[in-house]
Amino acid sequence: MKLNVGGIDRILRIVVGLALVAWALMGGPVWAWIGIVPLATGAMGFCPFYPLIGLNTCPTKKD
């Protein structure tokens, strides 16, 4: 599994995921539990949808 989620993308996913999960825990709508998905993909650094659409926000390493 190759990393395909870059820095800013990762931070945004984690923040949005945490906010949605917190909202769900505080009595928000059931659909707010979808925040687990961006939280997990941000934490892992890999989004399984990105290869399907040919996207990669992770910077390439220069040798």
mmCIF file as Biopython writes it, N, C-alpha, C and O atoms, coordinates in Angstrom:
data_model
#
loop_
_atom_site.group_PDB
_atom_site.id
_atom_site.type_symbol
_atom_site.label_atom_id
_atom_site.label_alt_id
_atom_site.label_comp_id
_atom_site.label_asym_id
_atom_site.label_entity_id
_atom_site.label_seq_id
_atom_site.pdbx_PDB_ins_code
_atom_site.Cartn_x
_atom_site.Cartn_y
_atom_site.Cartn_z
_atom_site.occupancy
_atom_site.B_iso_or_equiv
_atom_site.auth_seq_id
_atom_site.auth_asym_id
_atom_site.pdbx_PDB_model_num
ATOM 1   N N  . MET A ? 1  ? 0.861   -1.176 0.000   1.0 0.0 1  A 1 
ATOM 2   C CA . MET A ? 1  ? 0.000   0.000  0.000   1.0 0.0 1  A 1 
ATOM 3   C C  . MET A ? 1  ? 0.903   1.234  0.000   1.0 0.0 1  A 1 
ATOM 4   O O  . MET A ? 1  ? 1.602   1.503  0.977   1.0 0.0 1  A 1 
ATOM 5   N N  . LYS A ? 2  ? 0.880   1.953  -1.070  1.0 0.0 2  A 1 
ATOM 6   C CA . LYS A ? 2  ? 1.711   3.136  -1.244  1.0 0.0 2  A 1 
ATOM 7   C C  . LYS A ? 2  ? 0.943   4.380  -0.786  1.0 0.0 2  A 1 
ATOM 8   O O  . LYS A ? 2  ? -0.243  4.522  -1.086  1.0 0.0 2  A 1 
ATOM 9   N N  . LEU A ? 3  ? 1.609   5.272  -0.066  1.0 0.0 3  A 1 
ATOM 10  C CA . LEU A ? 3  ? 0.957   6.492  0.396   1.0 0.0 3  A 1 
ATOM 11  C C  . LEU A ? 3  ? 0.510   7.337  -0.794  1.0 0.0 3  A 1 
ATOM 12  O O  . LEU A ? 3  ? 1.258   7.508  -1.756  1.0 0.0 3  A 1 
ATOM 13  N N  . ASN A ? 4  ? -0.706  7.860  -0.723  1.0 0.0 4  A 1 
ATOM 14  C CA . ASN A ? 4  ? -1.195  8.701  -1.801  1.0 0.0 4  A 1 
ATOM 15  C C  . ASN A ? 4  ? -1.950  9.927  -1.285  1.0 0.0 4  A 1 
ATOM 16  O O  . ASN A ? 4  ? -2.580  10.644 -2.063  1.0 0.0 4  A 1 
ATOM 17  N N  . VAL A ? 5  ? -1.886  10.168 0.034   1.0 0.0 5  A 1 
ATOM 18  C CA . VAL A ? 5  ? -2.541  11.333 0.623   1.0 0.0 5  A 1 
ATOM 19  C C  . VAL A ? 5  ? -1.452  12.225 1.209   1.0 0.0 5  A 1 
ATOM 20  O O  . VAL A ? 5  ? -0.725  11.816 2.115   1.0 0.0 5  A 1 
ATOM 21  N N  . GLY A ? 6  ? -1.343  13.443 0.689   1.0 0.0 6  A 1 
ATOM 22  C CA . GLY A ? 6  ? -0.304  14.376 1.109   1.0 0.0 6  A 1 
ATOM 23  C C  . GLY A ? 6  ? -0.635  15.144 2.375   1.0 0.0 6  A 1 
ATOM 24  O O  . GLY A ? 6  ? -1.688  14.941 2.979   1.0 0.0 6  A 1 
ATOM 25  N N  . GLY A ? 7  ? 0.271   16.029 2.775   1.0 0.0 7  A 1 
ATOM 26  C CA . GLY A ? 7  ? 0.219   16.763 4.030   1.0 0.0 7  A 1 
ATOM 27  C C  . GLY A ? 7  ? -1.056  17.527 4.332   1.0 0.0 7  A 1 
ATOM 28  O O  . GLY A ? 7  ? -1.740  17.224 5.310   1.0 0.0 7  A 1 
ATOM 29  N N  . ILE A ? 8  ? -1.386  18.502 3.521   1.0 0.0 8  A 1 
ATOM 30  C CA . ILE A ? 8  ? -2.576  19.325 3.775   1.0 0.0 8  A 1 
ATOM 31  C C  . ILE A ? 8  ? -3.837  18.475 3.648   1.0 0.0 8  A 1 
ATOM 32  O O  . ILE A ? 8  ? -4.766  18.614 4.444   1.0 0.0 8  A 1 
ATOM 33  N N  . ASP A ? 9  ? -3.867  17.615 2.668   1.0 0.0 9  A 1 
ATOM 34  C CA . ASP A ? 9  ? -5.003  16.709 2.472   1.0 0.0 9  A 1 
ATOM 35  C C  . ASP A ? 9  ? -5.200  15.843 3.716   1.0 0.0 9  A 1 
ATOM 36  O O  . ASP A ? 9  ? -6.327  15.649 4.172   1.0 0.0 9  A 1 
ATOM 37  N N  . ARG A ? 10 ? -4.115  15.331 4.254   1.0 0.0 10 A 1 
ATOM 38  C CA . ARG A ? 10 ? -4.165  14.494 5.452   1.0 0.0 10 A 1 
ATOM 39  C C  . ARG A ? 10 ? -4.710  15.254 6.653   1.0 0.0 10 A 1 
ATOM 40  O O  . ARG A ? 10 ? -5.576  14.756 7.373   1.0 0.0 10 A 1 
ATOM 41  N N  . ILE A ? 11 ? -4.203  16.449 6.860   1.0 0.0 11 A 1 
ATOM 42  C CA . ILE A ? 11 ? -4.642  17.276 7.993   1.0 0.0 11 A 1 
ATOM 43  C C  . ILE A ? 11 ? -6.128  17.580 7.883   1.0 0.0 11 A 1 
ATOM 44  O O  . ILE A ? 11 ? -6.861  17.467 8.866   1.0 0.0 11 A 1 
ATOM 45  N N  . LEU A ? 12 ? -6.579  17.966 6.692   1.0 0.0 12 A 1 
ATOM 46  C CA . LEU A ? 12 ? -7.995  18.263 6.494   1.0 0.0 12 A 1 
ATOM 47  C C  . LEU A ? 12 ? -8.875  17.045 6.740   1.0 0.0 12 A 1 
ATOM 48  O O  . LEU A ? 12 ? -9.938  17.157 7.350   1.0 0.0 12 A 1 
ATOM 49  N N  . ARG A ? 13 ? -8.437  15.887 6.269   1.0 0.0 13 A 1 
ATOM 50  C CA . ARG A ? 13 ? -9.207  14.666 6.479   1.0 0.0 13 A 1 
ATOM 51  C C  . ARG A ? 13 ? -9.337  14.348 7.968   1.0 0.0 13 A 1 
ATOM 52  O O  . ARG A ? 13 ? -10.415 13.984 8.437   1.0 0.0 13 A 1 
ATOM 53  N N  . ILE A ? 14 ? -8.237  14.484 8.708   1.0 0.0 14 A 1 
ATOM 54  C CA . ILE A ? 14 ? -8.260  14.178 10.135  1.0 0.0 14 A 1 
ATOM 55  C C  . ILE A ? 14 ? -9.145  15.161 10.887  1.0 0.0 14 A 1 
ATOM 56  O O  . ILE A ? 14 ? -9.931  14.754 11.742  1.0 0.0 14 A 1 
ATOM 57  N N  . VAL A ? 15 ? -9.027  16.454 10.581  1.0 0.0 15 A 1 
ATOM 58  C CA . VAL A ? 15 ? -9.835  17.469 11.270  1.0 0.0 15 A 1 
ATOM 59  C C  . VAL A ? 15 ? -11.321 17.276 10.974  1.0 0.0 15 A 1 
ATOM 60  O O  . VAL A ? 15 ? -12.147 17.300 11.887  1.0 0.0 15 A 1 
ATOM 61  N N  . VAL A ? 16 ? -11.657 17.086 9.712   1.0 0.0 16 A 1 
ATOM 62  C CA . VAL A ? 16 ? -13.067 16.895 9.339   1.0 0.0 16 A 1 
ATOM 63  C C  . VAL A ? 16 ? -13.599 15.593 9.940   1.0 0.0 16 A 1 
ATOM 64  O O  . VAL A ? 16 ? -14.725 15.554 10.436  1.0 0.0 16 A 1 
ATOM 65  N N  . GLY A ? 17 ? -12.801 14.540 9.898   1.0 0.0 17 A 1 
ATOM 66  C CA . GLY A ? 17 ? -13.218 13.269 10.475  1.0 0.0 17 A 1 
ATOM 67  C C  . GLY A ? 17 ? -13.469 13.369 11.970  1.0 0.0 17 A 1 
ATOM 68  O O  . GLY A ? 17 ? -14.474 12.864 12.468  1.0 0.0 17 A 1 
ATOM 69  N N  . LEU A ? 18 ? -12.554 14.020 12.691  1.0 0.0 18 A 1 
ATOM 70  C CA . LEU A ? 18 ? -12.730 14.195 14.130  1.0 0.0 18 A 1 
ATOM 71  C C  . LEU A ? 18 ? -13.967 15.039 14.440  1.0 0.0 18 A 1 
ATOM 72  O O  . LEU A ? 18 ? -14.712 14.742 15.374  1.0 0.0 18 A 1 
ATOM 73  N N  . ALA A ? 19 ? -14.176 16.080 13.656  1.0 0.0 19 A 1 
ATOM 74  C CA . ALA A ? 19 ? -15.345 16.942 13.881  1.0 0.0 19 A 1 
ATOM 75  C C  . ALA A ? 19 ? -16.646 16.172 13.672  1.0 0.0 19 A 1 
ATOM 76  O O  . ALA A ? 19 ? -17.577 16.301 14.467  1.0 0.0 19 A 1 
ATOM 77  N N  . LEU A ? 20 ? -16.715 15.381 12.617  1.0 0.0 20 A 1 
ATOM 78  C CA . LEU A ? 20 ? -17.933 14.611 12.346  1.0 0.0 20 A 1 
ATOM 79  C C  . LEU A ? 20 ? -18.183 13.547 13.414  1.0 0.0 20 A 1 
ATOM 80  O O  . LEU A ? 20 ? -19.319 13.361 13.849  1.0 0.0 20 A 1 
ATOM 81  N N  . VAL A ? 21 ? -17.132 12.851 13.836  1.0 0.0 21 A 1 
ATOM 82  C CA . VAL A ? 21 ? -17.289 11.828 14.865  1.0 0.0 21 A 1 
ATOM 83  C C  . VAL A ? 21 ? -17.694 12.471 16.191  1.0 0.0 21 A 1 
ATOM 84  O O  . VAL A ? 21 ? -18.544 11.938 16.903  1.0 0.0 21 A 1 
ATOM 85  N N  . ALA A ? 22 ? -17.092 13.611 16.526  1.0 0.0 22 A 1 
ATOM 86  C CA . ALA A ? 22 ? -17.462 14.314 17.758  1.0 0.0 22 A 1 
ATOM 87  C C  . ALA A ? 22 ? -18.925 14.739 17.714  1.0 0.0 22 A 1 
ATOM 88  O O  . ALA A ? 22 ? -19.640 14.635 18.710  1.0 0.0 22 A 1 
ATOM 89  N N  . TRP A ? 23 ? -19.361 15.217 16.558  1.0 0.0 23 A 1 
ATOM 90  C CA . TRP A ? 23 ? -20.756 15.621 16.389  1.0 0.0 23 A 1 
ATOM 91  C C  . TRP A ? 23 ? -21.685 14.423 16.590  1.0 0.0 23 A 1 
ATOM 92  O O  . TRP A ? 23 ? -22.720 14.532 17.248  1.0 0.0 23 A 1 
ATOM 93  N N  . ALA A ? 24 ? -21.306 13.283 16.017  1.0 0.0 24 A 1 
ATOM 94  C CA . ALA A ? 24 ? -22.114 12.070 16.173  1.0 0.0 24 A 1 
ATOM 95  C C  . ALA A ? 24 ? -22.173 11.645 17.637  1.0 0.0 24 A 1 
ATOM 96  O O  . ALA A ? 24 ? -23.226 11.228 18.119  1.0 0.0 24 A 1 
ATOM 97  N N  . LEU A ? 25 ? -21.060 11.747 18.340  1.0 0.0 25 A 1 
ATOM 98  C CA . LEU A ? 25 ? -21.019 11.377 19.756  1.0 0.0 25 A 1 
ATOM 99  C C  . LEU A ? 25 ? -21.857 12.307 20.628  1.0 0.0 25 A 1 
ATOM 100 O O  . LEU A ? 25 ? -22.371 11.898 21.669  1.0 0.0 25 A 1 
ATOM 101 N N  . MET A ? 26 ? -21.990 13.548 20.201  1.0 0.0 26 A 1 
ATOM 102 C CA . MET A ? 26 ? -22.765 14.523 20.972  1.0 0.0 26 A 1 
ATOM 103 C C  . MET A ? 26 ? -24.249 14.507 20.601  1.0 0.0 26 A 1 
ATOM 104 O O  . MET A ? 26 ? -24.994 15.412 20.979  1.0 0.0 26 A 1 
ATOM 105 N N  . GLY A ? 27 ? -24.671 13.498 19.875  1.0 0.0 27 A 1 
ATOM 106 C CA . GLY A ? 27 ? -26.087 13.377 19.554  1.0 0.0 27 A 1 
ATOM 107 C C  . GLY A ? 27 ? -26.456 13.867 18.175  1.0 0.0 27 A 1 
ATOM 108 O O  . GLY A ? 27 ? -27.635 14.084 17.894  1.0 0.0 27 A 1 
ATOM 109 N N  . GLY A ? 28 ? -25.494 14.045 17.322  1.0 0.0 28 A 1 
ATOM 110 C CA . GLY A ? 28 ? -25.773 14.484 15.952  1.0 0.0 28 A 1 
ATOM 111 C C  . GLY A ? 28 ? -26.433 13.374 15.153  1.0 0.0 28 A 1 
ATOM 112 O O  . GLY A ? 28 ? -26.737 12.310 15.692  1.0 0.0 28 A 1 
ATOM 113 N N  . PRO A ? 29 ? -26.650 13.618 13.886  1.0 0.0 29 A 1 
ATOM 114 C CA . PRO A ? 29 ? -27.314 12.613 13.047  1.0 0.0 29 A 1 
ATOM 115 C C  . PRO A ? 29 ? -26.440 11.370 12.859  1.0 0.0 29 A 1 
ATOM 116 O O  . PRO A ? 29 ? -25.217 11.426 12.989  1.0 0.0 29 A 1 
ATOM 117 N N  . VAL A ? 30 ? -27.084 10.269 12.557  1.0 0.0 30 A 1 
ATOM 118 C CA . VAL A ? 30 ? -26.371 9.002  12.371  1.0 0.0 30 A 1 
ATOM 119 C C  . VAL A ? 30 ? -25.360 9.093  11.233  1.0 0.0 30 A 1 
ATOM 120 O O  . VAL A ? 30 ? -24.293 8.483  11.303  1.0 0.0 30 A 1 
ATOM 121 N N  . TRP A ? 31 ? -25.684 9.844  10.192  1.0 0.0 31 A 1 
ATOM 122 C CA . TRP A ? 31 ? -24.773 9.928  9.045   1.0 0.0 31 A 1 
ATOM 123 C C  . TRP A ? 31 ? -23.448 10.595 9.399   1.0 0.0 31 A 1 
ATOM 124 O O  . TRP A ? 31 ? -22.493 10.493 8.630   1.0 0.0 31 A 1 
ATOM 125 N N  . ALA A ? 32 ? -23.364 11.270 10.535  1.0 0.0 32 A 1 
ATOM 126 C CA . ALA A ? 32 ? -22.110 11.916 10.931  1.0 0.0 32 A 1 
ATOM 127 C C  . ALA A ? 32 ? -21.018 10.893 11.243  1.0 0.0 32 A 1 
ATOM 128 O O  . ALA A ? 32 ? -19.837 11.238 11.277  1.0 0.0 32 A 1 
ATOM 129 N N  . TRP A ? 33 ? -21.410 9.630  11.470  1.0 0.0 33 A 1 
ATOM 130 C CA . TRP A ? 33 ? -20.407 8.580  11.694  1.0 0.0 33 A 1 
ATOM 131 C C  . TRP A ? 33 ? -19.566 8.321  10.452  1.0 0.0 33 A 1 
ATOM 132 O O  . TRP A ? 33 ? -18.555 7.623  10.532  1.0 0.0 33 A 1 
ATOM 133 N N  . ILE A ? 34 ? -19.959 8.864  9.316   1.0 0.0 34 A 1 
ATOM 134 C CA . ILE A ? 34 ? -19.161 8.731  8.095   1.0 0.0 34 A 1 
ATOM 135 C C  . ILE A ? 34 ? -17.787 9.388  8.300   1.0 0.0 34 A 1 
ATOM 136 O O  . ILE A ? 34 ? -16.866 9.150  7.519   1.0 0.0 34 A 1 
ATOM 137 N N  . GLY A ? 35 ? -17.649 10.204 9.339   1.0 0.0 35 A 1 
ATOM 138 C CA . GLY A ? 35 ? -16.375 10.839 9.668   1.0 0.0 35 A 1 
ATOM 139 C C  . GLY A ? 35 ? -15.272 9.847  9.963   1.0 0.0 35 A 1 
ATOM 140 O O  . GLY A ? 35 ? -14.095 10.208 9.954   1.0 0.0 35 A 1 
ATOM 141 N N  . ILE A ? 36 ? -15.635 8.595  10.228  1.0 0.0 36 A 1 
ATOM 142 C CA . ILE A ? 36 ? -14.625 7.561  10.454  1.0 0.0 36 A 1 
ATOM 143 C C  . ILE A ? 36 ? -13.806 7.335  9.181   1.0 0.0 36 A 1 
ATOM 144 O O  . ILE A ? 36 ? -12.617 7.027  9.259   1.0 0.0 36 A 1 
ATOM 145 N N  . VAL A ? 37 ? -14.424 7.482  8.027   1.0 0.0 37 A 1 
ATOM 146 C CA . VAL A ? 37 ? -13.733 7.233  6.755   1.0 0.0 37 A 1 
ATOM 147 C C  . VAL A ? 37 ? -12.613 8.253  6.511   1.0 0.0 37 A 1 
ATOM 148 O O  . VAL A ? 37 ? -11.472 7.842  6.298   1.0 0.0 37 A 1 
ATOM 149 N N  . PRO A ? 38 ? -12.891 9.579  6.533   1.0 0.0 38 A 1 
ATOM 150 C CA . PRO A ? 38 ? -11.776 10.506 6.322   1.0 0.0 38 A 1 
ATOM 151 C C  . PRO A ? 38 ? -10.752 10.444 7.454   1.0 0.0 38 A 1 
ATOM 152 O O  . PRO A ? 38 ? -9.563  10.663 7.222   1.0 0.0 38 A 1 
ATOM 153 N N  . LEU A ? 39 ? -11.195 10.151 8.659   1.0 0.0 39 A 1 
ATOM 154 C CA . LEU A ? 39 ? -10.267 10.025 9.783   1.0 0.0 39 A 1 
ATOM 155 C C  . LEU A ? 39 ? -9.311  8.860  9.550   1.0 0.0 39 A 1 
ATOM 156 O O  . LEU A ? 39 ? -8.105  9.000  9.757   1.0 0.0 39 A 1 
ATOM 157 N N  . ALA A ? 40 ? -9.827  7.728  9.128   1.0 0.0 40 A 1 
ATOM 158 C CA . ALA A ? 40 ? -8.982  6.550  8.878   1.0 0.0 40 A 1 
ATOM 159 C C  . ALA A ? 40 ? -8.049  6.764  7.689   1.0 0.0 40 A 1 
ATOM 160 O O  . ALA A ? 40 ? -6.868  6.425  7.762   1.0 0.0 40 A 1 
ATOM 161 N N  . THR A ? 41 ? -8.566  7.323  6.598   1.0 0.0 41 A 1 
ATOM 162 C CA . THR A ? 41 ? -7.710  7.523  5.426   1.0 0.0 41 A 1 
ATOM 163 C C  . THR A ? 41 ? -6.646  8.579  5.695   1.0 0.0 41 A 1 
ATOM 164 O O  . THR A ? 41 ? -5.536  8.490  5.170   1.0 0.0 41 A 1 
ATOM 165 N N  . GLY A ? 42 ? -6.973  9.570  6.503   1.0 0.0 42 A 1 
ATOM 166 C CA . GLY A ? 42 ? -5.976  10.567 6.872   1.0 0.0 42 A 1 
ATOM 167 C C  . GLY A ? 42 ? -4.907  9.991  7.775   1.0 0.0 42 A 1 
ATOM 168 O O  . GLY A ? 42 ? -3.727  10.311 7.628   1.0 0.0 42 A 1 
ATOM 169 N N  . ALA A ? 43 ? -5.308  9.147  8.705   1.0 0.0 43 A 1 
ATOM 170 C CA . ALA A ? 43 ? -4.354  8.529  9.624   1.0 0.0 43 A 1 
ATOM 171 C C  . ALA A ? 43 ? -3.438  7.539  8.906   1.0 0.0 43 A 1 
ATOM 172 O O  . ALA A ? 43 ? -2.248  7.458  9.210   1.0 0.0 43 A 1 
ATOM 173 N N  . MET A ? 44 ? -3.993  6.786  7.953   1.0 0.0 44 A 1 
ATOM 174 C CA . MET A ? 44 ? -3.199  5.796  7.221   1.0 0.0 44 A 1 
ATOM 175 C C  . MET A ? 44 ? -2.375  6.425  6.100   1.0 0.0 44 A 1 
ATOM 176 O O  . MET A ? 44 ? -1.326  5.898  5.729   1.0 0.0 44 A 1 
ATOM 177 N N  . GLY A ? 45 ? -2.844  7.543  5.564   1.0 0.0 45 A 1 
ATOM 178 C CA . GLY A ? 45 ? -2.142  8.168  4.449   1.0 0.0 45 A 1 
ATOM 179 C C  . GLY A ? 45 ? -2.459  7.523  3.123   1.0 0.0 45 A 1 
ATOM 180 O O  . GLY A ? 45 ? -1.771  7.770  2.133   1.0 0.0 45 A 1 
ATOM 181 N N  . PHE A ? 46 ? -3.480  6.707  3.085   1.0 0.0 46 A 1 
ATOM 182 C CA . PHE A ? 46 ? -3.869  6.028  1.853   1.0 0.0 46 A 1 
ATOM 183 C C  . PHE A ? 46 ? -5.374  6.114  1.670   1.0 0.0 46 A 1 
ATOM 184 O O  . PHE A ? 46 ? -6.142  5.802  2.580   1.0 0.0 46 A 1 
ATOM 185 N N  . CYS A ? 47 ? -5.782  6.538  0.494   1.0 0.0 47 A 1 
ATOM 186 C CA . CYS A ? 47 ? -7.196  6.593  0.144   1.0 0.0 47 A 1 
ATOM 187 C C  . CYS A ? 47 ? -7.428  5.600  -1.001  1.0 0.0 47 A 1 
ATOM 188 O O  . CYS A ? 47 ? -6.854  5.766  -2.076  1.0 0.0 47 A 1 
ATOM 189 N N  . PRO A ? 48 ? -8.262  4.567  -0.788  1.0 0.0 48 A 1 
ATOM 190 C CA . PRO A ? 48 ? -8.468  3.567  -1.839  1.0 0.0 48 A 1 
ATOM 191 C C  . PRO A ? 48 ? -9.188  4.116  -3.080  1.0 0.0 48 A 1 
ATOM 192 O O  . PRO A ? 48 ? -9.136  3.496  -4.143  1.0 0.0 48 A 1 
ATOM 193 N N  . PHE A ? 49 ? -9.842  5.241  -2.962  1.0 0.0 49 A 1 
ATOM 194 C CA . PHE A ? 49 ? -10.548 5.841  -4.096  1.0 0.0 49 A 1 
ATOM 195 C C  . PHE A ? 49 ? -9.583  6.578  -5.037  1.0 0.0 49 A 1 
ATOM 196 O O  . PHE A ? 49 ? -9.818  6.630  -6.244  1.0 0.0 49 A 1 
ATOM 197 N N  . TYR A ? 50 ? -8.505  7.144  -4.493  1.0 0.0 50 A 1 
ATOM 198 C CA . TYR A ? 50 ? -7.566  7.927  -5.303  1.0 0.0 50 A 1 
ATOM 199 C C  . TYR A ? 50 ? -6.979  7.159  -6.492  1.0 0.0 50 A 1 
ATOM 200 O O  . TYR A ? 50 ? -6.944  7.714  -7.591  1.0 0.0 50 A 1 
ATOM 201 N N  . PRO A ? 51 ? -6.516  5.911  -6.333  1.0 0.0 51 A 1 
ATOM 202 C CA . PRO A ? 51 ? -5.980  5.206  -7.515  1.0 0.0 51 A 1 
ATOM 203 C C  . PRO A ? 51 ? -7.032  4.987  -8.605  1.0 0.0 51 A 1 
ATOM 204 O O  . PRO A ? 51 ? -6.705  4.942  -9.791  1.0 0.0 51 A 1 
ATOM 205 N N  . LEU A ? 52 ? -8.277  4.853  -8.199  1.0 0.0 52 A 1 
ATOM 206 C CA . LEU A ? 52 ? -9.337  4.634  -9.187  1.0 0.0 52 A 1 
ATOM 207 C C  . LEU A ? 52 ? -9.528  5.841  -10.096 1.0 0.0 52 A 1 
ATOM 208 O O  . LEU A ? 52 ? -9.880  5.697  -11.266 1.0 0.0 52 A 1 
ATOM 209 N N  . ILE A ? 53 ? -9.293  7.044  -9.545  1.0 0.0 53 A 1 
ATOM 210 C CA . ILE A ? 53 ? -9.467  8.254  -10.351 1.0 0.0 53 A 1 
ATOM 211 C C  . ILE A ? 53 ? -8.131  8.859  -10.777 1.0 0.0 53 A 1 
ATOM 212 O O  . ILE A ? 53 ? -8.094  9.925  -11.392 1.0 0.0 53 A 1 
ATOM 213 N N  . GLY A ? 54 ? -7.029  8.170  -10.444 1.0 0.0 54 A 1 
ATOM 214 C CA . GLY A ? 54 ? -5.704  8.616  -10.871 1.0 0.0 54 A 1 
ATOM 215 C C  . GLY A ? 54 ? -5.191  9.830  -10.131 1.0 0.0 54 A 1 
ATOM 216 O O  . GLY A ? 54 ? -4.483  10.652 -10.713 1.0 0.0 54 A 1 
ATOM 217 N N  . LEU A ? 55 ? -5.530  9.961  -8.861  1.0 0.0 55 A 1 
ATOM 218 C CA . LEU A ? 55 ? -5.130  11.120 -8.070  1.0 0.0 55 A 1 
ATOM 219 C C  . LEU A ? 55 ? -4.114  10.712 -7.017  1.0 0.0 55 A 1 
ATOM 220 O O  . LEU A ? 55 ? -4.191  9.618  -6.458  1.0 0.0 55 A 1 
ATOM 221 N N  . ASN A ? 56 ? -3.153  11.603 -6.748  1.0 0.0 56 A 1 
ATOM 222 C CA . ASN A ? 56 ? -2.147  11.377 -5.726  1.0 0.0 56 A 1 
ATOM 223 C C  . ASN A ? 56 ? -1.725  12.745 -5.205  1.0 0.0 56 A 1 
ATOM 224 O O  . ASN A ? 56 ? -1.145  13.533 -5.951  1.0 0.0 56 A 1 
ATOM 225 N N  . THR A ? 57 ? -2.006  13.044 -3.935  1.0 0.0 57 A 1 
ATOM 226 C CA . THR A ? 57 ? -1.641  14.345 -3.371  1.0 0.0 57 A 1 
ATOM 227 C C  . THR A ? 57 ? -0.362  14.257 -2.549  1.0 0.0 57 A 1 
ATOM 228 O O  . THR A ? 57 ? 0.078   15.254 -1.977  1.0 0.0 57 A 1 
ATOM 229 N N  . CYS A ? 58 ? 0.234   13.074 -2.486  1.0 0.0 58 A 1 
ATOM 230 C CA . CYS A ? 58 ? 1.469   12.890 -1.745  1.0 0.0 58 A 1 
ATOM 231 C C  . CYS A ? 58 ? 2.638   13.376 -2.610  1.0 0.0 58 A 1 
ATOM 232 O O  . CYS A ? 58 ? 2.752   12.985 -3.771  1.0 0.0 58 A 1 
ATOM 233 N N  . PRO A ? 59 ? 3.503   14.223 -2.050  1.0 0.0 59 A 1 
ATOM 234 C CA . PRO A ? 59 ? 4.616   14.720 -2.854  1.0 0.0 59 A 1 
ATOM 235 C C  . PRO A ? 59 ? 5.591   13.602 -3.185  1.0 0.0 59 A 1 
ATOM 236 O O  . PRO A ? 59 ? 5.801   12.689 -2.387  1.0 0.0 59 A 1 
ATOM 237 N N  . THR A ? 60 ? 6.184   13.682 -4.370  1.0 0.0 60 A 1 
ATOM 238 C CA . THR A ? 60 ? 7.158   12.671 -4.785  1.0 0.0 60 A 1 
ATOM 239 C C  . THR A ? 60 ? 8.514   12.996 -4.183  1.0 0.0 60 A 1 
ATOM 240 O O  . THR A ? 60 ? 8.891   14.160 -4.042  1.0 0.0 60 A 1 
ATOM 241 N N  . LYS A ? 61 ? 9.239   11.941 -3.831  1.0 0.0 61 A 1 
ATOM 242 C CA . LYS A ? 61 ? 10.586  12.122 -3.286  1.0 0.0 61 A 1 
ATOM 243 C C  . LYS A ? 61 ? 11.572  12.232 -4.422  1.0 0.0 61 A 1 
ATOM 244 O O  . LYS A ? 61 ? 11.522  11.456 -5.376  1.0 0.0 61 A 1 
ATOM 245 N N  . LYS A ? 62 ? 12.481  13.205 -4.321  1.0 0.0 62 A 1 
ATOM 246 C CA . LYS A ? 62 ? 13.494  13.386 -5.349  1.0 0.0 62 A 1 
ATOM 247 C C  . LYS A ? 62 ? 14.793  12.740 -4.874  1.0 0.0 62 A 1 
ATOM 248 O O  . LYS A ? 62 ? 15.259  12.993 -3.763  1.0 0.0 62 A 1 
ATOM 249 N N  . ASP A ? 63 ? 15.364  11.907 -5.729  1.0 0.0 63 A 1 
ATOM 250 C CA . ASP A ? 63 ? 16.615  11.199 -5.360  1.0 0.0 63 A 1 
ATOM 251 C C  . ASP A ? 63 ? 17.820  11.993 -5.771  1.0 0.0 63 A 1 
ATOM 252 O O  . ASP A ? 63 ? 18.950  11.561 -5.545  1.0 0.0 63 A 1 
#
